[in-house]
Amino acid sequence: MSTISLGFDPLPLEVRLAPDSDFVTAIVAEGGWPPGAQLELQVRLRGANPVVWAATLDGEAMTWNVPAAQVAAVLAARPTQVRLHYREGADGPTLLWASGPVDSR
């Protein structure tokens, strides 16, 4: 019997956070991002609503610059998972691009 697979398996993702450091990173799309593209990291927490960090488009890069105080607050709330969502324009569907653990060594 054949199987039809629909949908997309999210890519593996690991986000490394340090409580005494800003979280500064970027994802670069060679050739640029489509007009209106959006990325956000959603950090899931134990017993609380997720924290969402939206990326800022800077040329070919989607960048994050989260202050250390916000990083420390997320770590204190015991994150369980991080999810990277992609949207192509304000009216486009929200796609789960990647997911995985938060590493806070």
Secondary structure, DSSP 4 states (H G I P E B T S, - for coil): ------S-PPEE--EE--TTS-EEEEEE-TT-PPTTEEEEEEEEETTEEEEEEE-EEETTEEEEEE-HHHHHHHHHT-EEEEEEEEEESTTSPEEEEEEEPEE--
